[in-house]
Every structure is written in C-alpha cells, then in structure tokens.
Amino acid sequence: MVVSIVCLLFFLSIFCSLTCPKSRYEQPLLIILTILLIFVASFRDGADHDYTTYIEYYNTITSGFSYSVEPSFHLIAKVVKYIFFDEVLILFAIYAILGIGLKAYGIYQLTEFRFLSIVTYISFYFLMHDLTQMRAGIASALLLFCVKPLYERKYVLFCILVTIASLFHYSALALIPLAFINPYSLQKKIYLFLIPIGYALCFVHLDVTGLLYLIPVADIQSKIQAYLYLQSYSDDVEMPNIFNALFLIRCTVATFLVFYADLLFASNKYVYILIKIYVWGLFSFLIFSSVAGFAFRISELYGIVEIILLPYITIVFVQKKLAYIFPIMISTFILYIELFYVKLLSLS
C-alpha cells in the first residue's frame, strides 16, 4: 500500500514539473505534496525496515531505561509519552513534519526547479531518510539550511545549525569541515580528479579507521566500534560496492555538474557550494568504504544536495522541457532500484 502511494506521489510530482512549473499554482501544489508525504511517513505502519526498531527505542526510553541514542530522540519520546498520551504514532508524525517540512522549505529556498527537486527527493531520500532513517532525515534537512549561511559566511549560524543537526544524528558533526569551503569559486581540476583519487586510495587499501577514533564523542566512538564489530562478525552487514550502478551514475552526474559549474552558477549562486558538498560526499564513500556504516552515513548525509543539483542538468540544454527527461529518467531508475532491488520498503 505504501509503495503504491509513494509511486503515485512520484508520478504526480513528475506531472507537476512538466505542466505547472513557476505557475501561480506552484506554491499550493508544493504544500499539498509536502502534506501528503508527511502523511505517508507518519502512518507507514511498519512498511520500512527501521519501524519496529524505533518503537523499541521509544518503549525502552519511556520505560525509564537508558539508551545510546541522540538527545533529541529522548526529548521527543518523553514529550509524546507525557503530552500526547503515549501514542507512538505521534513520534513518527513529529519526525515526518520536521524532516519533510524542512526539506520542502529548503527546496523552496534553494532552487527554481521545485517540482523536479521533489521528484529527485522522493526517488531516494524520502525512502532512505524520512521513511527509514528518520533521525538522519532531520540532520540532512538541516544541511540544506546550512547552504545560505555558508555562502554568506555566517559561521556562527552555521555552527548553531550543525549543533542542532547533531542532536538529531551524531553524523551531522561531519558537516563541520564544510566551513572551509570557498562558496565563490570552484577549482574544476581539483573536483574533476577528486573521485578518481578516491578510487585510487581504495585500490591501495588505505585504512582511514584510525582517523575515526580521533572524534572526541563517546557515543560516536561506541557506534564506530559497533560498526566495526558487526562488520567483522556478522554476515548481515552490507559492504559498500564502489562500482554499484547508482554510485557510478552519481559520479557521472557530479562530473557533468563540475564541468558545467560556471554555467550553472549563473542560474543559482549556491551551485559551487552544492557541487563541492556533493563531490566530497562521493569521495567520503570511497575513502571510508572499509567502514561500511560510516561510508553510507556520511555520503548519504552530504548527498542530500542531490535533490537540488540533479534538476540543474536541464540548464545545459537549449530545449528545457525536453531536457527534463534526464533528471526524471535518473530519478525513476533510482526509485525502481530502491523499491524493487534494494527493497527499502515492504511490498506487501
């Protein structure tokens, strides 16, 4: 049922992107789509793999036991217990409102291709973050809010946003290096070769595990140790495949975006920042591929900017409406892989 609704909203977003971009109906339609996505995420009822895990977290915390999870989850769980009559569905609704609502507002602020961004968002990040890893979903949404402060070099506001994001998911601390990004230029030679360098480091088996132990946060250290333990002793841990189809598509898209960065910058002043974040996310997947959990978390966190960047492929082409087929085809392929190959959602 959930899969059918997700597909319906996906194709509805495609229809909106082709028929009414930049029309007077754009804003109300975006609000309606956002509300529908929030509704699906709030009442998904076990369609994703992490649903029962979150219920276990909630029951453990509200029963008075401690649990190694971010402070925001403890706070929201207790608010639900004492204010919302211990109704666990409210927990999922709060996370859906925050994760999806913030992303929708971020899309509205950062791009003119709003419906195409919704199409891109539904194809992967709605499934991966807001229907599955909902704590990471809020952290990634707040990354979108970091783009403007980074461009304006308002580093205090940037640090506040990163701190808030880390209260929802500790992986958001990996956003701190973004403060060193130059938002006004892009060195094409560096960013064109960064991904090949990442592959080269993989081939020489560079072990970056030691760097992870430099992070001075006890909860993060325990999670890293858990990742490494499961990776060593469990057959259920999925190791990163640096040649999987989706990753190669993203590397191709990133290369295309870097090559045409100056043209894209003329249409969106945030493009240099967004491309840099995107490429560093792909690079992190490669260099941390020996630590599966960390590689996926960081690359997916940085990769949220894909929902803004992918539609900008259309800028390069003269026939804009015809060019829409490229981000739509890529998003459709990603959605198909995530639903029917990876099986992020239950099909029953």
C-alpha positions in Angstrom: 0.0 0.0 0.0 2.8 2.5 1.0 4.8 1.6 -2.1 1.7 2.3 -4.3 1.2 5.7 -2.7 4.9 6.6 -3.0 4.8 5.7 -6.7 1.6 7.8 -7.2 3.2 10.8 -5.5 6.3 10.4 -7.5 4.4 10.4 -10.8 2.2 13.2 -9.6 5.4 15.3 -9.0 6.6 14.5 -12.5 3.3 15.7 -13.9 3.5 18.9 -11.9 7.1 19.5 -13.0 6.1 19.2 -16.7 2.8 21.1 -16.6 2.9 23.8 -14.0 6.4 24.9 -13.0 6.7 28.6 -11.9 2.9 29.0 -12.2 0.6 30.6 -9.6 -0.3 27.0 -8.6 3.3 26.1 -7.7 3.3 27.1 -4.1 -0.1 25.5 -3.1 0.8 22.3 -5.0 4.1 22.1 -3.2 2.3 22.5 0.1 -0.2 19.7 -0.8 2.6 17.4 -1.9 4.5 18.1 1.3 1.4 17.3 3.4 0.8 14.1 1.6 4.4 13.0 2.0 4.2 13.8 5.8 1.0 11.8 6.0 2.6 8.8 4.3 5.7 8.9 6.6 3.6 9.4 9.7 1.3 6.4 9.1 3.6 4.0 7.2 2.9 1.3 9.9 6.0 -0.9 9.5 6.5 -0.6 5.8 10.2 0.3 6.3 13.0 -1.8 8.0 13.5 0.5 11.0 9.9 1.0 12.1 10.0 -1.7 14.8 13.4 -0.6 15.9 12.2 2.9 16.6 9.2 1.5 18.6 11.7 -0.5 20.7 13.8 2.7 21.2 10.6 4.5 22.3 9.4 1.8 24.7 12.9 1.5 26.2 13.3 5.2 26.9 9.7 5.8 28.1 10.1 2.9 30.5 12.9 4.7 32.3 15.9 2.8 30.8 18.8 4.5 29.2 19.6 4.0 25.5 22.5 5.2 23.4 20.6 7.4 21.0 20.7 11.2 20.3 19.3 13.6 23.0 16.5 14.8 20.6 15.0 11.3 20.5 14.9 11.1 24.3 13.2 14.5 24.4 10.7 13.8 21.7 9.9 10.4 23.2 9.2 11.9 26.6 7.1 14.7 25.1 5.0 12.0 23.3 4.6 10.0 26.4 3.6 12.8 28.8 1.8 15.2 26.4 0.4 13.1 23.6 -1.0 10.3 25.7 1.8 7.8 25.0 0.7 7.5 21.3 3.8 6.3 19.4 2.3 7.4 16.0 2.9 10.9 17.2 6.6 10.2 17.4 6.7 9.3 13.7 4.5 12.3 12.9 6.9 14.7 14.6 9.9 13.3 12.8 8.0 13.4 9.5 6.9 17.0 10.0 10.4 18.1 10.8 12.3 16.0 8.2 10.0 16.5 5.3 8.8 20.0 6.1 12.3 21.3 6.5 13.4 19.7 3.2 10.4 21.1 1.4 11.2 24.6 2.7 14.9 24.1 1.8 13.9 23.2 -1.8 11.7 26.3 -2.0 14.6 28.5 -0.9 17.4 27.0 -2.9 16.1 26.1 -6.4 13.8 27.3 -9.1 13.2 23.6 -10.2 11.0 22.8 -7.2 8.9 20.0 -8.6 11.9 18.3 -10.2 13.6 18.5 -6.8 10.6 16.8 -5.2 10.8 14.1 -7.9 14.5 13.6 -7.1 13.8 13.7 -3.3 11.0 11.0 -3.5 13.2 8.7 -5.5 15.8 8.2 -2.8 15.9 10.5 0.2 12.3 10.2 1.1 12.6 6.4 1.2 16.0 6.3 2.8 15.8 9.1 5.3 12.2 10.1 6.0 10.7 6.6 5.8 13.6 4.7 7.3 16.5 6.6 8.9 14.3 9.4 10.2 16.8 10.8 12.7 19.3 11.2 9.8 16.5 12.7 7.8 16.3 15.8 10.0 20.1 16.1 10.1 20.2 16.1 6.3 17.3 18.6 6.1 19.3 21.0 8.3 22.3 20.6 5.9 20.1 22.4 3.3 19.6 25.2 5.8 23.4 25.4 6.1 23.9 26.4 2.5 22.9 30.0 2.8 25.0 30.7 5.9 28.0 29.1 4.2 27.5 31.3 1.2 27.1 34.4 3.3 29.9 33.2 5.6 27.8 33.5 8.7 29.7 30.8 10.6 28.0 31.3 13.9 24.7 30.5 12.4 26.3 27.6 10.5 27.7 26.2 13.8 24.3 26.5 15.5 22.6 24.6 12.7 25.3 21.8 12.8 24.9 21.6 16.6 21.1 21.2 16.3 21.5 18.7 13.5 24.0 16.6 15.6 21.3 16.4 18.4 19.2 14.5 15.9 22.0 12.4 14.4 25.7 12.4 15.5 26.8 12.0 11.9 26.0 15.7 11.4 29.3 16.6 13.1 30.9 15.5 9.8 29.4 18.8 8.4 32.0 20.9 10.3 34.7 20.8 7.6 32.2 22.5 5.2 33.1 25.7 7.0 36.3 25.7 5.0 34.6 25.6 1.6 35.0 28.7 -0.6 31.5 29.5 -1.8 32.5 31.9 -4.6 34.7 29.7 -6.9 35.3 26.1 -7.9 38.6 24.7 -8.9 37.5 22.3 -11.7 40.8 20.4 -11.9 40.6 19.5 -8.2 37.0 18.5 -8.2 37.2 16.6 -11.5 40.0 14.5 -10.1 38.8 14.0 -6.5 36.6 11.0 -7.3 39.4 9.2 -9.3 41.7 9.9 -6.4 39.2 8.3 -4.1 39.1 5.2 -6.2 43.0 5.1 -6.3 43.1 5.3 -2.5 40.6 2.4 -2.4 42.8 0.3 -4.7 45.8 0.8 -2.5 43.7 -0.2 0.5 44.2 3.0 2.5 42.8 2.4 6.0 41.3 5.5 7.5 39.8 3.8 10.5 42.3 5.4 12.8 41.1 8.9 11.9 37.6 8.0 13.2 39.0 7.4 16.6 40.0 11.0 16.8 36.4 12.1 17.1 36.1 13.1 20.8 32.5 12.0 21.4 31.9 8.8 23.5 28.6 7.9 21.8 30.2 8.2 18.3 33.1 6.1 19.4 30.7 3.4 20.6 28.9 3.4 17.3 32.1 3.2 15.3 33.1 0.2 17.4 29.7 -1.4 16.9 30.0 -0.8 13.1 33.4 -2.5 13.1 32.3 -5.4 15.3 29.3 -6.1 13.2 31.3 -5.8 10.0 33.8 -8.4 11.4 31.4 -10.9 12.9 28.1 -10.6 11.1 27.1 -11.8 7.6 24.2 -9.3 7.5 26.3 -6.2 7.1 26.2 -4.8 3.6 29.7 -3.8 2.5 29.9 -0.8 0.2 30.2 -1.6 -3.5 32.2 1.2 -5.1 31.1 0.0 -8.5 27.4 -0.2 -8.0 25.2 1.3 -10.6 23.7 4.1 -8.5 27.1 5.3 -7.3 28.5 5.3 -10.8 25.5 7.3 -12.0 26.1 9.8 -9.2 29.8 10.1 -10.1 28.8 10.7 -13.7 26.3 13.4 -12.7 28.9 15.0 -10.4 31.5 15.1 -13.2 28.9 16.7 -15.5 28.0 19.3 -12.9 31.6 20.2 -12.2 32.3 20.6 -15.9 29.4 23.0 -16.4 29.7 24.6 -13.0 30.2 28.1 -14.3 27.2 28.0 -16.5 25.1 26.6 -13.6 26.4 29.3 -11.2 24.9 32.0 -13.5 21.4 30.4 -12.6 22.0 29.7 -9.0 24.6 31.4 -6.8 24.7 28.4 -4.4 25.8 26.0 -7.1 29.5 26.0 -6.2 28.8 25.1 -2.6 26.3 22.4 -3.6 28.6 20.8 -6.1 31.5 20.8 -3.6 29.4 19.2 -0.9 28.2 16.6 -3.5 31.6 15.6 -4.7 33.0 15.4 -1.1 30.2 13.1 -0.2 31.0 10.8 -3.1 34.7 11.0 -2.1 33.9 10.1 1.5 32.0 7.0 0.4 35.2 5.8 -1.3 37.7 6.6 1.4 35.5 5.2 4.2 34.4 2.2 2.2 36.3 -0.1 4.7 33.9 1.0 7.4 30.5 0.3 5.9 28.3 2.1 8.3 30.3 5.3 8.3 30.7 5.3 4.5 26.9 5.1 4.0 26.1 7.6 6.7 28.4 10.4 5.6 28.0 10.0 1.9 24.2 10.0 2.2 24.2 13.0 4.6 26.3 15.1 2.1 24.4 13.6 -0.8 21.2 15.4 0.2 22.2 18.3 -2.0 21.5 15.9 -4.9 17.8 16.9 -4.7 18.8 20.5 -5.5 21.6 19.7 -8.0 20.1 17.0 -10.3 17.4 19.2 -11.9 20.1 21.7 -12.9 21.3 19.3 -15.6 18.5 20.9 -17.6 20.2 24.3 -17.6 22.9 23.0 -20.0 20.4 22.1 -22.8 18.6 24.6 -25.0 15.3 22.7 -25.1 14.5 22.9 -21.4 11.3 20.8 -21.4 12.9 18.1 -23.4 15.9 18.2 -21.1 13.6 17.4 -18.1 13.7 13.8 -19.3 17.3 13.4 -17.9 16.7 14.1 -14.2 13.3 12.3 -14.5 14.8 9.2 -16.0 17.6 9.1 -13.5 15.2 9.5 -10.6 12.8 6.9 -12.0 15.7 4.4 -12.2 16.8 5.2 -8.7 13.3 4.7 -7.4 13.0 1.4 -9.2 16.3 0.2 -7.7 15.4 1.2 -4.2 11.9 -0.2 -4.2 12.4 -3.5 -6.2 16.1 -4.3 -5.9 17.2 -2.9 -2.5 13.6 -3.3 -1.2 13.8 -0.3 1.2 10.0 -0.7 1.7 7.9 -3.8 2.2 5.9 -4.6 -1.0 3.2 -6.5 0.9 
